[in-house]
Amino acid sequence: MYYVPSRIGAISVPLNFRLAQAELVELLQDCTPKVVIADSLYFEQARALQTLVPEIEHLIWADDLPAPDGVESYEDLVAGEEQDDGEGLEKLGSSDNDTAIIFFTPVAQQAVARV
């Protein structure tokens, strides 16, 4: 899932589950995601973050277990409802100079840096 978002011009931002909620909110406010993908272990945390970061428009369930009511499943989304020939995909995708992924790393005394 790291590089797949770049196929549609999106940026992947993996999050460290060991960070405190306030730290995650700070990161999410910096990168302003529209979508957060989480499995069953972290879905409730993702749901709580969605209430604190209004830019998150969609939560996507990425687990083998059935998705909660009203939540889209990653597997259902990638399966699609219709046949997609991929026409126009290249126009959406990131180019060589676009950011494809953002990693946040801890630096001195609980601050976080974007790399």
N, C-alpha and C positions, 0 to 999 in steps of 0.2 A: 503493500500500500504506500510505500514511501514515494515512489516516482510516478505512480499511476495518475495522481492529480495533475501533473504537468501536461498530460495528454489533452486536457481541456483548459489549460491556462491557469489552473489553480496552484496553490503552494501548499505543500505538506509541512505540518508543524508538529512533530512528535512531542508529547508531553511526558515529563517525569512524574510518575505516580507517587514518588516519595516526597514531592514538594507539598507544603501546607496549602490549604485552600486559598489563603490570601496571596501566596506566591503565584499560584496558578491563575488567579484572577488578574494579577499584574501582567503576566505573560500574555494572557488572552486579550487584555485591553490593549496591549502593544501591537499584536498581530491581527486583531479584529476578525476572527474567523466567522464565516457564515454557517459552517457545518462542523460538528464534532462527531467523530466515530468512536464508539466505546463498546467493550464487551460486557458481559454480565457482572464481572468483578468491579468494574468502575462506572457502570451506567448510572447509578444513583448519584455518584460524585459528579458526573457529567451533567446530570439533570439539575443538581444544585448550582453548578457553575453557570448553566444557562440562565438561571434566574438572576444571577449577579452580573452577567455580561450580556447586555441586550443585543449585541451584534450577532450572537449565535441564534440563527434562525431555525436550524434543523439539528436534531439528534438522530444518529443512525446506529442501529443495533448491529453489532458485528460478533455474533456468537452462534453456536450450533443450536442453542436452546431457542424456543419460539420467542419472537419479539413481543414486548409488552403491547397491550392494546393502544392503538393510535400511533405507534412508532414504526418507522420504515426499517426494513431489514436490508443490510448490505447485500446479502445474497439475492434478494428479490430485485433490488435496484440494478445489480450487474446483469441479472438474467434478462431484464427488460420485458416489456409487454409485447413488443413487436420486433420483427427482424430489423436490425440496423446494419446498413451496408458500410457505415463509417464515412460516407461521403461528407465532406466539409470538416472532418475531424482535424485535419492539418491546419485549417484556418484558426481553430480554437486553441491549439496547443501552444506551449511555450516555445520561444525561439532560443537560440544558443546563448544569448546574453540575459535571459530572464532568470529570476530566482526560481528554483525548483523546490527547494527545501530550506527550512529555517530550523536550526538547532539552538536552543537556549542552554547555556552552560552556567553553572554556579561560579562566581568569582568573589573574592574577598568579602567576608562577613555578610553572607546571605544576599548579596546583590546578585543580579542575574544579567548576563550579557548575551546579546544576539550574535551568533556567528554564522 
